[in-house]
Amino acid sequence: MSSGPARGPGQDEEPARHPRGWPDDAAPDPADWTPLPATSVDWMDDAEWAARAASDVDEDEPADPEIEDEPPDWEAMDAAIAEAREITAAEARDAEHAARMVFDGGFGAVGAAPGRRGPGQPGSSRSFPGEHASPAAAFGSGFALDVAPPSLVLLGLLAAAAGDDDGYPGASDDEIVGAICAWFRMEAYVAGRKLAAVAEFLRRRPAEGCEPKGAARMPEAWDEFATRELAWALAESHSAAQRLAWLARDLELKLPGTKAVLREGDLNQDKAEIIAKATEFLNEKEAKAVEDKLLGRAGRLTQPGLRAAAARAVMEVAPKKARKRREEGAKRTRVERWAEDTGNAALAGRELPPAYAIAADQRITAWAKELRAAGLDGDMDVLRSRAFLDLLLGTDSRPGALPGRPPDTAAGGGAGIPPTSGAASVPPGFCGHVNLTVPLVTALGLADRPGQAGPLGPIDPWLARDLVNSAASNPRTTWCVTVTDTGGHAIGHGCARPEPGNHRRRSGPGSPGPPHGHGHDPPGPPGDADRPRFSFTATGQQGPPGGYGTWRLSTGAPGQPDLIVALHPIATEDCDHRFQAAGHDPGVLLRHLTEVRHARCTAPGCRRPAANCDFEHNIPYEAGGRSCLCNGGPKCRTDHRLKQNPRWKVEQPTPSTFRWTTPTGRVYTTEPTRHPV
């Protein structure tokens, strides 16, 4: 007789049962099954069942009055069964999601694509024993969906994790953050596909005589009304549709790397536009070189950070084109006025000469301080706005001032700023109350590398030389030298001081030869013969222990003394505590060195200049923390308070890096500032 189960009347609703994993070809043929005798209990009708039940009663066993008096609670039993089935279904569904994640989605092993969550970085995840995973479990830090590339499969899993009401049932905070990052990648992916569709639309609207050609099959120009079609279809302005069209074109022609990263979800459309705008003057080869410098970290940078990095990369790849771009932009200098959303108004100067913009900004701040000293109410933003209008209109907003009286010119820093349209113009006697950073090889005329002008960001080599030469002629200028590694991170620093005693040498056209003994001027850019000439030579003196020696800096400016610079090491991996302060206050030198190492707040994405930040002890001084390079750095007041919140954690694993852990368990690491090199 066959070993298979017997089937008969009354079992039509029961699913066939066989051992799990029984191969289909090994299942018995129903034709071989042998029915049980008709006397089997399986074949009994209701009357026979009742009789059989009555005959099985044990007469000697007393009845249970509770069972007899209380019939079973069938509704409660049904509810318990339904709940069990619901839990089982949830577990099965989540198991199915996990299986699809690993096998069907093609995502590979956990961590196979590190850093692919968009702007974030890998973090940590908490698990809770005894709890089955939610549909969002795989979006936790370090799990497969947290690093999965965008796809329709990922979209389906995101929708399942969100639930019908977008409430993310059962998800932890960390898993929700992972889902947000996954939606970010999906958004970027969709934007990439949208731009590809725009590019295809432009291919079908070529201008006359501009048929698509080349590998990208893009026309040199498209029909003049093509962007209007897009504008109308999208209910956008014409200028917005034009920007969309040019971005789609550049991604196809010049920026295939940016296009790919956008489609992979590491970069959103706004950041792709920043790269496209920065490279608009470059050819395909130059744009590719800029991409190579940016794309590895573009997803981790904020938009202002990426804008500055892109500007610097363009200046490094094509400095002459960067200069031409600035000069072309200066031809479009203008003052714009527009209505704010609040009903107020805005007034701004655009494409101004950078040095004049810095000087004007300083003058506005100086007069704002005068207004504050005179007792005018408001914070510095309000006072600067009032000062801006005073200086434009010739009024005086100080309490008690005569109506129509112009501001004191002394408070403003001069009688006025002469008009200029020169792209590289510098106001007379320009001296930075701004941190101007210029590569030494640029100042010496040995290379054309971009510099940095405080809040203005990167500046091209020619403007950098104009500014540094003007600053050299001002005796109030102070000088420092920073040694960097190949990535631009500060590893050494020294502040210059006048050469002491009889060794002091006045630079200028009539002074003796250079201190290093050569009978000729240091090299400089062609056509700069009438400008100051810098030199930087070793003095032969022993430098600080572990440092980079002692050097003589000559600005070549008439009447200015040579300067001596002793270069000390800046702690990056190990610290010898040489600059440790005795008390809580870091002192001038320690604070200065931390600001050289981190030019901005050390919180992720914060752009607050270090000079406007607190020196913050990572381990509190009251808890035994040192006032030292290995236990401190700049933090803006907001991030300083955030770090003190017990739900947040900040570590300083090396003197130069800070590791932030959010309440969700996500971890973000900030590196030192990358200076121009």
C-alpha positions in Angstrom: 0.0 0.0 0.0 1.2 3.5 -0.8 2.6 5.5 2.1 0.8 8.7 0.8 -2.1 10.2 2.7 -5.6 9.1 2.0 -8.1 11.6 0.6 -11.8 11.4 0.8 -15.0 13.4 1.1 -14.9 16.2 3.6 -11.3 17.2 2.8 -11.8 19.4 -0.3 -11.0 22.6 1.7 -7.8 21.2 3.2 -4.6 21.8 1.3 -2.7 18.6 0.3 0.1 17.9 2.7 3.4 16.3 1.9 6.8 16.5 3.5 8.5 19.9 3.0 10.9 19.9 0.2 9.4 16.8 -1.5 10.4 17.0 -5.1 7.6 17.1 -7.5 8.8 14.1 -9.4 8.9 12.1 -6.2 5.4 12.7 -5.1 3.1 9.6 -5.3 0.6 9.3 -8.0 -3.0 9.7 -6.6 -4.0 6.7 -8.8 -1.9 4.5 -6.5 -3.6 5.7 -3.3 -5.7 3.1 -1.5 -8.9 4.3 0.2 -9.4 3.4 3.9 -12.3 1.1 4.8 -15.7 2.8 4.9 -15.9 2.2 8.7 -13.1 4.7 9.2 -14.0 7.6 11.4 -13.1 9.9 8.6 -16.2 8.7 6.7 -18.7 9.1 9.7 -21.6 11.4 9.3 -22.8 13.7 12.1 -25.0 11.2 13.8 -22.2 8.6 13.9 -19.8 11.2 15.3 -22.3 12.0 18.1 -22.8 8.4 19.0 -19.1 7.7 19.0 -18.5 10.7 21.3 -21.1 9.5 23.7 -19.6 6.0 23.9 -16.2 7.5 24.8 -17.4 9.2 27.9 -15.7 7.7 31.1 -18.6 7.2 33.5 -16.2 7.0 36.5 -14.6 10.5 35.8 -16.4 13.3 37.5 -17.5 16.2 35.2 -15.8 19.6 35.4 -18.4 22.0 36.5 -16.5 25.0 35.0 -16.3 23.4 31.6 -20.0 22.4 31.8 -21.2 25.8 33.1 -18.9 28.0 30.9 -19.0 27.3 27.2 -15.9 28.1 25.2 -15.3 31.8 24.2 -15.2 31.2 20.5 -14.9 34.9 19.7 -11.8 35.3 21.9 -10.3 32.1 20.4 -11.0 33.4 16.9 -9.3 36.8 17.8 -6.2 35.0 19.2 -5.9 32.8 16.1 -6.3 35.9 13.9 -3.6 37.7 15.8 -1.3 34.8 15.6 -1.9 34.6 11.8 -1.3 38.3 11.5 2.1 38.1 13.3 3.0 35.1 11.2 2.0 37.0 8.1 4.1 40.0 9.1 7.1 37.8 9.8 6.7 36.0 6.5 6.3 39.3 4.7 9.5 40.7 6.3 11.4 37.5 5.5 10.2 37.8 1.9 11.5 41.4 1.8 14.9 40.3 3.2 15.1 37.5 0.6 14.2 39.9 -2.2 16.7 42.4 -0.9 19.6 39.9 -1.0 18.7 37.7 -4.0 16.1 39.4 -6.3 17.3 43.0 -5.9 20.9 42.3 -7.0 22.3 44.4 -4.2 25.0 42.0 -3.2 26.6 41.6 0.2 26.1 44.1 3.0 28.4 47.0 2.6 29.2 46.2 -1.0 28.7 49.9 -1.9 30.1 51.9 1.0 29.1 55.5 1.2 26.2 55.2 -1.3 23.6 56.7 1.0 24.0 60.1 -0.6 25.2 62.8 1.7 25.7 60.6 4.8 28.3 58.2 5.9 28.2 54.7 7.5 27.1 54.6 11.1 26.0 52.1 13.7 22.8 50.3 14.4 21.1 49.0 17.6 19.3 45.6 17.7 16.7 44.5 20.2 16.7 40.7 21.0 13.3 39.1 20.9 11.8 41.6 18.4 11.3 40.5 14.8 12.6 42.9 12.2 10.3 45.6 10.7 9.9 46.1 7.0 12.4 48.9 7.4 15.0 46.8 9.2 17.3 46.5 6.2 17.6 50.3 5.9 19.5 50.4 9.2 23.1 51.6 9.3 25.4 49.1 7.5 22.6 46.9 6.1 22.1 46.2 2.5 19.3 48.7 1.7 21.3 51.4 3.5 23.8 51.3 0.7 21.7 49.9 -2.2 21.7 51.7 -5.5 18.4 53.2 -6.6 16.1 50.9 -8.6 12.5 50.0 -9.0 13.0 47.2 -6.5 14.3 49.7 -3.9 11.3 51.9 -4.6 9.0 49.0 -3.9 10.8 48.2 -0.6 10.7 51.8 0.4 7.0 51.9 -0.1 6.5 48.7 1.9 8.6 50.1 4.7 6.6 53.3 4.8 3.3 51.6 5.1 -0.1 52.9 3.8 0.1 56.1 5.9 3.9 56.7 5.7 4.1 55.9 9.4 7.0 53.4 9.1 5.5 50.9 11.5 8.0 49.2 13.8 10.9 51.2 12.4 13.7 52.7 14.6 14.9 56.2 14.2 18.1 54.9 12.5 16.0 52.9 10.0 13.9 55.9 9.2 17.1 58.0 8.5 18.3 55.1 6.3 14.9 55.3 4.4 15.3 59.1 4.0 18.7 58.6 2.5 17.3 55.9 0.2 14.5 58.3 -0.9 17.3 60.8 -1.6 19.0 58.3 -3.9 15.7 57.6 -5.6 15.1 61.3 -6.0 18.5 61.8 -7.6 17.9 58.7 -9.8 14.6 60.1 -11.0 16.2 63.5 -11.7 18.8 61.7 -13.8 16.2 59.9 -15.8 14.3 63.1 -16.2 17.3 65.0 -17.5 18.0 62.1 -19.9 14.5 62.5 -21.3 15.1 66.3 -21.7 18.3 65.5 -23.6 16.3 63.2 -25.9 13.7 65.9 -26.4 16.4 68.4 -27.5 17.8 65.8 -29.9 14.4 65.9 -31.6 14.3 69.7 -31.7 17.6 70.6 -33.4 18.1 74.1 -34.8 18.3 74.4 -38.5 21.6 72.9 -39.7 22.5 71.5 -36.3 21.5 67.8 -36.6 22.6 65.6 -33.7 26.1 64.2 -34.1 28.9 62.6 -32.1 28.8 59.9 -29.5 26.3 61.9 -27.4 24.1 62.7 -30.5 23.4 66.2 -29.2 22.8 69.1 -31.5 25.0 72.2 -31.1 21.9 74.3 -30.8 18.2 73.5 -30.5 15.1 75.1 -31.8 14.5 78.5 -30.2 11.1 77.5 -29.0 12.1 74.1 -27.6 12.7 75.4 -24.1 9.3 77.2 -24.2 7.7 73.8 -24.9 9.4 72.5 -21.7 8.4 75.6 -19.8 4.8 75.3 -20.6 4.6 71.6 -20.0 6.3 71.9 -16.6 4.6 75.2 -15.6 8.1 76.7 -15.2 9.6 80.0 -16.2 11.5 80.2 -19.5 14.8 80.8 -17.7 14.2 77.7 -15.5 13.5 75.6 -18.6 16.6 76.9 -20.2 18.7 75.9 -17.2 17.2 72.5 -17.3 18.0 72.1 -21.0 21.6 73.3 -20.6 22.2 71.0 -17.6 20.8 68.0 -19.6 23.1 69.0 -22.5 26.2 69.3 -20.4 25.6 66.0 -18.7 25.5 64.3 -22.1 28.4 66.1 -23.7 30.9 67.1 -21.0 30.0 65.6 -17.7 29.3 61.8 -18.1 30.8 61.2 -14.7 28.4 63.6 -13.0 25.5 62.0 -15.0 26.5 58.5 -13.8 26.8 59.6 -10.1 23.4 61.3 -10.4 21.8 58.2 -11.7 23.5 56.2 -8.9 21.9 58.4 -6.4 25.1 59.9 -4.8 24.5 63.4 -6.1 21.2 65.4 -6.4 20.3 67.7 -9.2 21.2 70.9 -7.3 24.8 69.7 -6.9 25.0 68.5 -10.5 24.0 72.1 -11.5 26.8 73.5 -9.4 29.4 71.3 -11.2 27.9 72.2 -14.6 27.9 75.9 -13.8 31.5 75.8 -12.7 32.7 73.9 -15.9 30.6 75.9 -18.4 33.8 77.5 -19.9 35.7 74.3 -20.1 36.1 71.7 -22.9 35.4 68.1 -22.4 38.9 67.1 -21.4 39.1 69.9 -18.8 35.6 69.1 -17.5 36.6 65.5 -17.0 39.7 66.6 -15.0 37.5 68.7 -12.7 35.1 65.7 -12.3 38.1 63.6 -11.2 38.9 66.1 -8.5 35.3 66.4 -7.2 33.2 63.3 -7.6 34.9 61.2 -5.0 33.6 63.6 -2.2 30.9 65.7 -3.8 28.1 63.7 -2.2 29.5 64.5 1.3 29.8 68.2 0.7 27.2 70.8 1.3 26.2 73.0 -1.6 28.4 75.9 -0.5 31.2 73.5 0.2 30.9 71.9 -3.3 30.7 75.3 -4.9 34.0 76.3 -3.3 35.6 73.0 -4.2 34.4 73.2 -7.8 35.7 76.7 -8.2 39.1 75.7 -6.9 39.2 72.6 -9.1 38.5 74.7 -12.2 41.3 77.1 -11.2 43.7 74.3 -10.8 42.7 72.6 -14.1 42.4 75.7 -16.3 43.5 78.8 -14.4 43.6 81.1 -17.5 40.0 80.2 -18.3 39.0 80.8 -14.7 40.6 84.3 -15.0 38.8 84.9 -18.3 35.5 83.8 -16.7 35.9 86.3 -13.9 36.8 89.1 -16.4 33.8 88.2 -18.5 31.6 88.2 -15.5 32.8 91.7 -14.5 31.4 93.0 -17.7 28.0 92.0 -16.4 28.4 94.0 -13.1 25.1 95.4 -12.0 22.9 96.3 -9.0 19.7 94.3 -8.7 16.6 95.1 -6.8 13.7 92.7 -6.2 10.8 92.1 -3.8 11.2 89.7 -1.0 8.5 87.1 -0.3 7.7 88.9 3.0 6.8 92.2 1.1 10.1 93.9 1.9 12.8 94.7 -0.7 16.3 93.5 -1.6 19.2 95.4 -3.1 22.5 93.7 -4.1 25.6 94.4 -6.2 26.5 91.6 -8.6 29.7 90.7 -10.3 31.7 93.3 -8.3 35.5 93.4 -8.2 36.3 91.1 -5.3 38.7 93.4 -3.4 36.2 96.3 -3.6 33.4 94.0 -2.3 35.6 93.1 0.7 36.5 96.7 1.4 32.8 97.8 1.1 31.7 95.0 3.4 34.3 96.0 6.0 33.1 99.6 5.8 29.5 98.5 6.3 30.6 96.6 9.4 32.6 99.5 10.8 29.7 101.9 10.5 27.3 99.2 12.0 29.6 99.1 15.1 29.4 102.9 15.3 25.6 102.6 15.3 25.7 100.0 18.0 28.1 102.1 20.2 25.7 105.0 19.8 22.9 102.9 21.3 20.9 101.9 18.2 18.9 98.8 18.8 19.2 95.6 16.8 21.7 92.7 16.2 24.5 93.1 13.7 22.4 92.0 10.8 19.9 94.8 11.5 22.7 97.3 12.1 24.6 96.3 9.0 21.5 96.8 6.9 21.0 100.3 8.5 24.7 101.1 7.8 24.4 99.9 4.2 21.5 102.4 3.6 23.3 105.2 5.5 26.4 104.9 3.4 24.4 104.8 0.2 22.0 107.6 1.0 24.4 109.8 3.0 22.3 109.6 6.2 23.2 109.1 9.8 21.0 106.7 11.9 22.7 107.3 15.2 20.2 108.5 17.9 20.3 112.2 18.1 22.1 112.8 14.8 21.0 115.7 12.7 18.7 114.6 9.8 20.5 114.2 6.5 23.9 114.4 8.1 26.3 112.0 6.4 28.2 109.3 8.4 31.7 110.3 9.6 34.1 109.2 7.0 36.6 108.2 9.6 34.3 105.6 10.9 33.8 104.2 7.4 37.5 103.9 6.8 38.0 106.6 4.2 36.3 109.3 2.1 34.8 106.8 -0.2 35.5 104.1 -2.7 36.4 105.2 -6.2 34.4 103.6 -9.1 36.1 100.9 -11.0 35.3 98.4 -13.7 38.7 96.7 -13.8 38.4 92.9 -13.2 41.6 92.8 -11.1 41.4 96.2 -9.5 42.4 96.5 -5.8 41.5 99.4 -3.6 44.6 101.5 -2.6 46.3 100.2 0.5 44.1 97.1 0.6 44.9 95.2 3.7 42.9 92.2 4.7 40.9 92.2 7.8 40.3 89.0 5.8 42.2 85.8 5.8 43.9 85.8 2.4 45.6 82.4 1.6 47.9 82.2 -1.4 50.1 79.3 -2.4 53.7 80.3 -2.0 54.5 79.2 -5.6 51.8 81.6 -6.8 53.2 84.5 -4.8 56.7 83.6 -6.1 55.4 83.4 -9.7 56.5 79.8 -10.1 53.0 78.5 -10.8 49.5 79.6 -11.3 47.5 78.0 -8.5 44.3 79.5 -7.0 44.2 81.1 -3.6 41.4 81.7 -1.0 40.0 85.0 0.1 38.1 84.4 3.3 34.3 84.3 2.8 34.6 85.0 -0.9 36.1 81.6 -1.4 38.6 80.5 -4.1 40.3 83.3 -6.2 42.2 82.8 -9.4 46.0 83.1 -9.4 46.1 86.6 -11.0 43.7 88.1 -8.5 45.6 86.3 -5.7 48.8 87.9 -6.7 47.1 91.3 -7.0 45.8 91.1 -3.5 48.9 89.7 -1.9 51.1 92.3 -3.6 48.8 95.1 -2.4 48.8 93.7 1.1 52.6 93.5 1.0 52.8 97.3 0.6 50.7 97.9 3.8 52.9 97.8 7.0 49.8 96.6 9.0 49.7 93.3 7.1 50.6 90.2 9.2 52.0 87.1 7.5 51.9 83.4 8.3 53.2 80.4 6.5 51.3 77.0 6.5 52.9 73.7 5.4 50.4 71.3 4.0 50.4 67.7 2.9 49.4 66.7 -0.7 45.7 66.9 0.2 46.0 70.5 1.5 45.7 69.6 5.2 47.8 71.7 7.5 50.8 69.8 9.0 53.0 72.8 10.0 52.6 76.5 10.6 54.6 79.6 11.6 53.8 83.2 12.1 56.3 85.7 10.7 58.1 88.3 12.8 60.5 91.0 11.6 64.1 89.9 11.4 65.8 91.1 14.6 68.9 93.2 15.2 71.5 94.1 12.6 70.2 91.4 10.2 67.1 93.5 9.4 67.1 94.3 5.7 64.8 96.8 4.0 63.5 95.5 0.8 63.0 97.6 -2.2 64.5 98.6 -5.6 67.5 100.3 -4.1 68.3 97.8 -1.4 71.1 95.2 -1.6 70.7 91.8 -3.3 68.5 89.1 -2.0 69.5 87.6 1.4 70.2 84.2 -0.1 73.2 85.7 -2.0 71.9 85.5 -5.6 72.4 88.7 -7.6 69.0 88.6 -9.4 65.4 89.1 -8.4 63.3 86.1 -7.7 61.2 85.0 -10.7 57.8 86.4 -11.3 55.0 86.3 -13.9 55.8 88.1 -17.2 54.9 91.8 -17.1 55.1 92.1 -13.3 58.5 93.8 -13.2 57.1 96.8 -11.3 55.4 94.7 -8.6 56.8 93.4 -5.3 58.8 90.2 -5.6 58.6 87.6 -2.9 61.3 85.3 -1.9 61.4 82.4 0.7 64.7 81.0 1.7 66.2 78.9 4.5 68.1 80.9 7.1 70.4 78.0 8.1 69.1 78.3 11.7 67.9 75.3 13.6 64.1 75.1 13.5 61.6 73.8 16.1 62.0 70.2 17.1 60.0 68.1 14.7 59.2 71.1 12.6 60.2 72.4 9.2 63.0 74.7 9.9 63.4 78.5 10.1 62.9 80.6 6.9 63.3 84.2 5.7 60.3 85.7 3.9 60.9 88.8 1.8 57.9 90.6 0.3 60.1 92.8 -1.9 57.9 95.7 -1.1 59.7 99.0 -0.7 60.5 99.9 2.9 59.3 96.6 4.4 61.6 94.5 6.5 62.4 90.9 5.9 60.5 88.4 8.0 61.6 85.3 10.0 59.3 82.3 10.1 59.9 79.3 12.4 57.7 76.4 11.2 56.2 74.3 14.0 54.4 71.0 13.4 50.6 70.8 13.8 49.4 67.6 15.4 47.3 65.5 13.0 47.8 61.8 14.1 49.9 62.0 17.3 50.3 64.9 19.7 53.3 65.8 21.9 51.2 68.5 23.7 53.8 71.1 23.0 51.1 73.8 22.7 49.0 72.7 25.6 47.6 75.6 27.7 47.9 75.5 31.4 44.2 76.4 32.1 40.8 76.4 30.4 41.6 79.3 28.1 43.5 78.1 25.1 45.4 81.3 24.7 46.2 83.1 21.4 48.7 80.6 19.9 46.7 77.4 20.5 43.5 78.9 19.3 45.3 80.2 16.2 46.7 76.8 15.3 43.3 75.1 15.7 41.8 77.7 13.3 44.6 77.0 10.8 43.9 73.2 11.0 40.1 73.7 10.8 39.2 77.0 9.1 35.5 76.4 9.9 33.4 74.8 12.6 34.2 71.1 12.9 30.5 70.1 12.8 29.5 68.3 9.5 28.5 70.7 6.9 28.8 73.8 9.0 30.4 76.8 7.2 30.8 79.1 10.2 34.4 80.6 10.0 36.6 79.4 12.9 37.4 82.9 13.9 33.7 83.3 14.8 33.5 80.0 16.7 34.2 78.9 20.3 37.3 76.9 21.2 35.6 73.8 22.5 37.2 71.0 24.6 36.1 67.6 23.3 36.6 66.1 26.7 35.4 68.9 29.1 38.2 70.7 30.9 36.3 70.1 34.2 36.4 66.4 33.5 40.2 66.3 33.0 40.4 67.2 29.3 43.4 69.0 28.0 43.5 72.5 26.5 45.4 71.1 23.6 45.4 70.4 19.8 44.4 66.8 20.6 41.3 67.8 22.6 39.8 70.8 21.0 38.8 72.7 17.9 36.4 75.4 16.7 32.7 74.9 17.1 30.0 77.5 16.4 27.8 78.3 19.3 24.9 76.2 18.0 27.0 73.1 17.5 28.8 73.7 20.8 25.4 73.5 22.5 24.4 70.5 20.4 27.6 68.7 21.4 26.7 69.2 25.0 23.3 67.5 24.5 23.5 64.0 26.1 21.8 62.5 23.0 24.7 63.5 20.8 28.3 62.3 21.0 31.5 63.8 19.6 34.8 62.0 19.6 38.3 63.2 18.5 39.9 59.9 17.5 42.9 61.8 16.1 43.9 65.4 16.8 42.7 66.5 13.4 39.4 64.5 13.0 36.1 64.7 14.7 33.5 61.9 14.8 29.9 62.9 15.5 27.2 60.4 16.4 23.6 61.5 16.2 20.8 60.2 18.4 19.9 57.7 15.7 23.3 56.1 15.8 24.5 57.6 12.5 28.2 58.5 12.5 29.7 61.4 10.5 33.4 62.3 10.4 34.8 65.7 9.6 38.3 66.1 8.2 40.7 69.1 8.5 40.4 72.0 6.1 41.9 71.6 2.6 44.0 74.7 2.0 45.1 75.8 -1.5 48.3 74.0 -2.5 
